Amino acid sequence: MRTKITHLALLFALLGPGALRTARAQTVYVPAAVTGFTDDVVAEGPNSNVAATTTNSVDRGIPTVRWCFASSTFPGLNASNALPANGTINSISTTGLTFQLASYTGPNSLRIDGDNRANPATLTLTNPQPCSEVMVLATEGNGTTAADKIFRVNFTDGTNQTFNGVTVPDWFNGTITPAINVGSRVSYVTNAIDITPNNPRLYEVRLNLSVANYSKSVQSITVIKSVVDPVLNVMAISLGSNCLGVPTGGTAIANPASVCPGQQVVLGLTGASATGGITYQWQASTDGGTTYNNIAGATSTFYTVTPSVTTRYRAVVTCRLQSSNSSAVTVTVPPASATVVYPTGPYCQGNAGGPAQTVVPTSFTPAGGTFTSGAGLVLDATTGAVNLTASTPGTYTVTYTIPNSCQAVASTSITLVRAVASLAYPASTYCRVGSSGAPTFQPAGGTFTATPAGLALNASTGLIDIGNSTAGTYTVSYTSSGACPATATTSLTVKSDAVPQFPNVITPNGDDQNEELKLRISDVTGYRLRVFNRWGRKVYESNDATKGWKAEDNSAGMYYYQVEYTDCAGRRQESKTWIEVIK
């Protein structure tokens, strides 16, 4: 409540003293002097002979029962129970409305007894002037009829405005708005006084002109009655001037002009019309002023609002049928909440020092904020772009802050992963026998592949069946699983057969079939081949694995040989067997 009072006081100070004056709802009324009255229905003193001071009764009555109004000068009456001596009637129903009766010494009623459609009656203004409404002081005697009367307002330019179906009640106990409860009546026949509190009555008949006729001067009022009973008495005319021009909308002012959601703002007007029957309707627009909608209940000069978004406000200032809009005021409501969203992680980082890789937010609202995070995350403060390559792996909280008094903040968590895989085999070179042995690798759960084809590799364990592999050099790759896979590679060589094939017969006859003792062996060192006859005498020796024994100087028969070498794995091997020479 303290904040509201402060805001309102400041707004009053901005608008000035005149801002405290509320619009006056009264129309300015001026009694109109008219001609055309036909009868004197008001008795006045000092003569107590009613018939001597009147020309007719208000009602028709019967010859022995007829009644008139009387002024306070009539013997036996006073100002509390008779018409005012000066003929001025201040309405008890409409503030500021005054009627002036014609002189009590002459005709003071346009009395219409019967159907006058063939001969309408008219009251003519002695001083035609414009107005927004015509007020008629009238009553009926001998009962209330249906809405049969026609009032026609005639203007000096020859045009008119007609009001059909008008009802004027009986002067006793009528139900529409009375201008005065006279309090008595006097007999036209016997001069008797009838004191009747709250009766008889004179009524207000309001004729609201259309806006198009506001600028026209009223010249006369024609009255038409279509039935015989009752008797109509029109006794005065008053002109109401209200909103003859379009009201001034003025300027809307707000205090404060910027608030956080949920805080209050006091709206006010300066320079707006404040006379006549002014009404106000505050409107709001949340689309920049393209469309405005009424605020329910916002019908006072000052109004307190609680905007949740930036809103433009204006007041529609209306006087009767005419209105204008105030200039609008914008109340800025900075957002009190923000959002920030990054793509679904985790984010895989490239190798440090490699080409820059980035990830940017998929959305952030509202625009214009600043991004921040902890040490280790390389973050663009304006765009929110994360440099994955230059950042340190880990989980970070990214905060997006809107720089306003409402402190709109959003945060989200992102995880950076720099996956590193490793792979190592027990050796880089293998002979084509047995298994490679289990490799060491990190992280677990990946897949092994090799290029080119020919390596008998288990894709899950990385074990190599060397004996079933083709000799050659291979690149073995290990690729980890997960959101950020990594690959490690190593090179290994599978050498040719390490176990020689030992022939057991040669036929050195020149047909190129089994011509020599030559072991099919490769990838060996320290090779020595020795051949012995059956008596143990050495007949051949060679250290060149590419050369063989052809038994050229030896006879056919059985021989024995011994081969020694260091295989591809570095192991010293020795084999002894026999061979038959056939010639």
Buried (B, 14 or more C-beta within 10 A) or exposed (E): EEEEEEBBEEBBEEBEEEBEEEBBEBBBBBBBEBEBBBBBBBBBBEBBEBBEBBBBBBBBBEEEEBBBBBBBBBEBBEEEBBBBBEBEBEBBEBEBBBBBBBEBEEBBBBBBBBBBEEEEBBBBBEEBBBBBBBBBBBBBBBEBBEEBBBBBBBBBEEEBBEBEEBBBBBBBEBEBBBBBBBBBBBBBBEBEBEEBEEBBBBBBBBBBBEBEBBEBBBBBBBBBBEEEBBBBBBBBBBBBBBBBEBBBBBBBBBBBEBBBBEBBBBBBBBBBBBBBBBBBBBBBBBEEEEEBEEBEEBBBBBBEBEBBEBBBBBBBBBBBEBBBBBBBBBBBBBBBEBBBBBEEBBBBBEEEEEEEBBBEBEEBBBEEBEBBBEEEBBBEEEEBBBBBBBBBBBEBEBBBBBEBEBBBBBEBEBEBBBBBBBBEBEEEBBBBBEBBEEBEBBBEEBBBBBEEEBBBBEEEEBBBBBBEBEBBEBEBBBBBEEEBBBBBBBEBBBBBBBEBEBBEEBBBEEEEEBBBBBBEBBBBEEBBBBBBBEEEEEBBEBEEBEEBBBBEEBEEEEBBBBBBBBBBBEEEBEEEEEBEBEE
